[in-house]
Amino acid sequence: MNLKKWILSGIFAFILYLVFLSITDAGFTANFIAYICLFVIAGQGWNLLGGYIGEISFGHAVFFGIGAYTVGLPVGYGLDINLLLLVFCGAIVAGLFALIISYPLLRVQGFPFLVGTYGLGIVVKSIVVVSPALFATRGIFLKSYDKEILYPLIVAITIAVIIFVKWLVEQDIGLKFKAVRDVPVAARMIGINIYKTKATALVISAVLTGLAGGLFALYGSFVNPSACFGENTSIFILLGPYIGGIGTVLGSLFGSTIVIILQELARSLIKVNGGHYMLMGLLLITVMMVSKEGIYPGLVKLMGKVKKAGAKRE
């Protein structure tokens, strides 16, 4: 599917969503769709680094939380700044933070990188929890934003992010991402700067994840360390691309949607505290056993086999 078709599909999807809002009371379903969209955006951000560069991050909640707190902190200090402006400022701040930490963090790769991102998440969360200047564990309440504006805005931004990521990975920089992931030695030999390419992916990844965090603050009208910087947030951000299919745009979209839907179903059905994490773990194990590439690539392969079988019968 070329970019023009992606844009047309996005416009069509957004029109369908507006029709849905017009014929319903925009209650639980609209809220749920907005929540899914937040993790779709964050999942697309994570996928640029984990899927297209191949560096698995276990600390993306740091960028998510930075985006959320960039919206929340000015409100906590009584500053009257437009919240939508703060959302986009949060994305930029998250990107700048990623740029600052990129030099020490990207000097390692593989398992050490995973451990480094995990440690970064713990350090940042610990700082926020004990810092009175960041309102510690009290959190910050924001004024409720008009849902009639917020719902379509979140969906529109989600569609725009998906189209942007699709466009990006088909440009020269996207090809460099894949080269660094698949053949790093050959990539270096043809003149690709490995560090610069990884840093670019990390910064863009952080910007998108920070954008999701800022929208999360706007959507929930509340930020606190546990929800924004917690390990659980990092887990659900990375589970979507992993289950859907890392290194694919649609895989990240489908995976994030499936994960959030199953998370809410599990919470309603499993009354044991933390029981929904067990279901997520079983789902991940099942996907890895059936299709190591993820659900979307697995379905694409299956459909290809069905088509070939149908062609042979003819």
C-alpha positions in Angstrom: 0.0 0.0 0.0 1.6 3.3 -1.1 1.5 6.5 1.0 -1.4 8.0 -0.9 -3.5 5.0 -0.1 -2.5 5.2 3.6 -3.5 8.9 3.7 -6.9 8.2 2.0 -7.4 5.3 4.4 -6.6 7.5 7.3 -9.1 10.2 6.2 -11.8 7.5 5.6 -11.1 6.0 9.1 -11.4 9.5 10.7 -14.7 10.2 8.9 -16.1 6.9 10.1 -15.1 7.9 13.6 -16.8 11.3 13.4 -19.9 9.5 12.2 -19.7 7.1 15.1 -19.4 10.1 17.5 -22.4 11.8 15.9 -24.7 8.7 16.3 -23.7 7.7 19.8 -23.5 9.4 23.2 -19.6 9.2 23.1 -19.5 7.3 26.4 -17.5 4.3 27.4 -16.6 3.3 23.8 -15.3 6.7 22.9 -13.2 6.8 26.1 -11.9 3.3 25.4 -10.9 4.2 21.8 -9.1 7.3 23.1 -7.2 5.2 25.6 -6.2 2.7 22.9 -5.0 5.5 20.7 -2.6 6.7 23.4 -0.8 3.4 23.5 -0.9 3.0 19.7 1.0 6.3 19.4 3.5 5.2 22.2 3.8 1.8 20.5 4.6 3.4 17.2 7.3 5.4 18.9 8.8 2.3 20.7 8.7 0.4 17.4 11.0 2.8 15.6 13.7 2.0 18.1 12.9 -1.6 19.1 11.5 -2.8 15.7 13.5 -0.8 13.1 16.8 -0.3 14.9 16.6 -3.5 17.0 17.5 -2.0 20.3 14.9 -3.2 22.9 14.0 -0.5 25.4 12.5 -1.4 28.7 12.2 2.2 29.9 10.0 4.1 27.4 7.8 5.1 30.3 10.5 7.8 31.0 9.6 9.6 27.7 5.9 9.0 28.3 6.2 10.5 31.8 8.2 13.5 30.6 5.5 14.3 28.1 2.8 13.9 30.8 4.6 16.0 33.4 5.4 18.8 30.9 1.7 19.2 30.7 1.1 18.7 34.5 3.8 20.7 36.1 2.9 24.2 34.8 -0.7 23.5 36.0 0.7 22.4 39.4 2.5 25.7 39.8 -0.5 27.7 38.8 0.6 28.8 35.4 -2.1 29.5 32.9 -0.7 28.0 29.7 -2.7 26.4 26.9 -2.8 22.6 27.6 -2.6 21.7 23.9 0.5 23.8 23.5 2.0 22.0 26.5 1.2 18.6 24.9 3.5 19.4 21.9 6.1 21.0 24.2 6.1 17.7 26.1 6.9 15.8 22.9 9.8 18.2 22.3 11.2 18.0 25.8 11.1 14.2 25.7 13.0 14.3 22.4 15.6 16.7 23.9 16.0 14.4 26.9 16.5 11.4 24.6 19.2 13.4 22.7 21.0 14.2 26.0 21.1 10.5 27.1 21.8 9.1 23.7 25.5 9.4 23.9 26.1 7.2 27.0 23.1 5.0 26.4 23.7 4.1 22.7 27.3 3.2 23.4 26.0 -0.2 24.4 23.7 -2.6 22.6 21.7 -5.7 23.0 21.1 -6.9 26.6 23.2 -4.1 28.2 21.0 -1.5 26.4 17.9 -3.2 27.7 19.3 -3.2 31.2 20.4 0.4 30.8 16.9 1.6 29.8 15.3 -0.3 32.6 17.7 1.3 35.1 17.0 4.7 33.6 13.3 4.2 34.2 13.8 3.2 37.8 16.1 6.2 38.5 13.8 8.8 36.9 10.7 7.4 38.7 12.6 7.3 42.0 13.6 11.0 41.6 10.0 12.0 40.8 8.6 10.1 43.7 10.8 11.7 46.3 10.9 15.3 44.8 8.6 17.8 46.4 9.2 20.1 43.4 7.7 17.5 41.2 4.8 17.0 43.7 6.1 13.6 44.7 3.4 10.9 45.1 0.6 13.4 45.4 0.2 13.9 41.6 -1.2 16.8 39.8 -4.9 17.4 38.9 -5.6 19.2 35.6 -8.7 20.9 34.5 -11.0 18.6 32.5 -10.7 19.2 28.7 -13.8 19.3 26.5 -14.3 15.7 25.4 -16.1 16.7 22.2 -12.8 18.2 21.1 -10.5 15.8 22.8 -11.8 12.5 21.4 -11.5 13.4 17.6 -8.2 15.2 18.3 -6.6 12.1 19.8 -7.9 9.9 17.0 -6.7 12.4 14.3 -3.2 12.6 15.9 -3.0 8.9 16.1 -3.8 8.5 12.4 -1.3 11.3 11.6 1.4 9.5 13.6 0.7 6.2 11.9 1.0 7.8 8.4 4.1 9.7 9.5 5.9 6.5 10.7 4.9 4.7 7.5 6.4 7.6 5.5 9.5 7.8 7.6 10.4 4.1 7.4 10.2 4.3 3.6 12.6 7.2 3.3 16.4 6.9 3.2 16.6 7.2 7.0 14.2 4.3 7.3 16.4 2.2 5.1 19.4 3.2 7.3 17.4 2.0 10.4 16.9 -1.4 8.8 20.5 -1.6 7.6 21.8 -0.9 11.1 19.5 -3.5 12.5 20.2 -6.3 10.0 23.7 -5.8 8.8 25.5 -3.3 11.1 29.0 -4.2 9.8 28.0 -3.7 6.1 26.1 -0.5 7.1 29.3 0.9 8.7 31.3 -0.1 5.6 29.1 1.9 3.2 29.4 5.0 5.3 26.3 4.9 7.6 27.1 6.5 11.0 25.7 3.9 13.4 25.5 6.2 16.4 23.9 9.0 14.6 21.3 6.7 13.0 20.5 5.1 16.3 20.3 8.5 18.0 17.9 9.8 15.3 15.6 6.8 15.9 15.8 7.2 19.7 14.9 11.0 19.5 12.0 10.4 17.1 10.8 7.5 19.2 11.0 9.7 22.4 9.1 12.5 20.7 6.2 10.2 19.7 6.1 8.5 23.1 6.3 12.0 24.8 3.4 13.1 22.6 1.4 10.1 23.9 2.2 11.0 27.5 1.1 14.6 27.0 -2.2 13.4 25.5 -2.5 10.9 28.4 -2.3 13.8 30.9 -4.8 15.8 28.9 -7.1 12.8 28.6 -7.0 11.7 32.2 -6.8 15.2 33.8 -4.3 13.7 36.3 -0.6 12.7 36.4 1.3 10.8 39.1 4.6 8.9 39.1 3.0 5.4 39.1 0.8 5.9 36.1 3.3 7.9 34.0 6.8 6.6 35.0 5.9 3.1 36.2 7.4 -0.1 34.9 3.9 -1.3 33.9 3.6 1.6 31.5 6.9 0.5 29.8 5.6 -3.1 29.6 2.3 -2.2 27.9 4.1 0.2 25.5 6.5 -2.6 24.3 3.9 -5.4 24.4 1.9 -4.0 21.6 4.6 -4.0 18.9 6.0 -7.3 20.2 2.6 -9.1 20.0 1.5 -7.4 16.8 4.8 -7.6 15.0 7.9 -5.5 15.6 9.3 -3.7 12.6 5.9 -3.3 11.0 3.6 -0.3 11.2 0.4 -2.2 11.1 1.7 -4.8 13.5 2.3 -2.2 16.1 -1.2 -0.7 15.5 -2.9 -4.1 15.8 -0.8 -5.3 18.7 -1.3 -2.2 20.8 -5.1 -2.4 20.2 -5.2 -6.1 21.1 -3.1 -5.6 24.3 -5.3 -2.8 25.7 -8.5 -4.6 24.8 -7.3 -7.8 26.5 -6.0 -5.8 29.4 -9.4 -4.3 30.2 -11.2 -7.7 29.6 -8.8 -9.4 32.0 -9.2 -6.8 34.6 -13.0 -7.2 34.5 -12.9 -11.1 34.4 -9.9 -11.9 36.7 -10.5 -10.6 40.2 -7.1 -11.6 41.6 -4.8 -8.6 42.0 -2.4 -8.4 39.1 -4.1 -11.3 37.3 -4.3 -9.5 34.0 -0.5 -9.5 33.8 -0.7 -13.3 33.8 -3.0 -13.2 30.8 -0.6 -10.8 29.0 2.3 -13.1 29.7 0.4 -16.1 28.3 -0.6 -14.2 25.2 3.0 -13.2 24.6 4.2 -16.8 25.1 1.5 -18.0 22.7 2.4 -15.5 20.0 6.1 -16.3 20.3 5.3 -20.1 20.0 2.9 -19.7 17.0 4.5 -16.8 15.2 7.7 -15.4 16.4 7.4 -12.4 14.1 4.0 -11.4 15.7 0.4 -11.6 14.8 0.3 -9.3 11.8 3.3 -10.9 9.9 1.9 -14.3 10.8 -1.4 -13.4 9.3 0.3 -12.0 6.2 2.2 -15.3 5.7 -0.9 -17.4 6.3 -2.9 -15.4 3.7 0.0 -15.8 1.3 -0.1 -19.6 1.7 -3.9 -19.6 1.3 -3.6 -17.7 -2.0 -0.9 -20.0 -3.3 -3.0 -23.1 -2.3 -6.0 -21.5 -4.1 -3.9 -20.7 -7.2 -2.6 -24.3 -7.4 -6.1 -25.7 -7.2 -7.2 -23.6 -10.1 
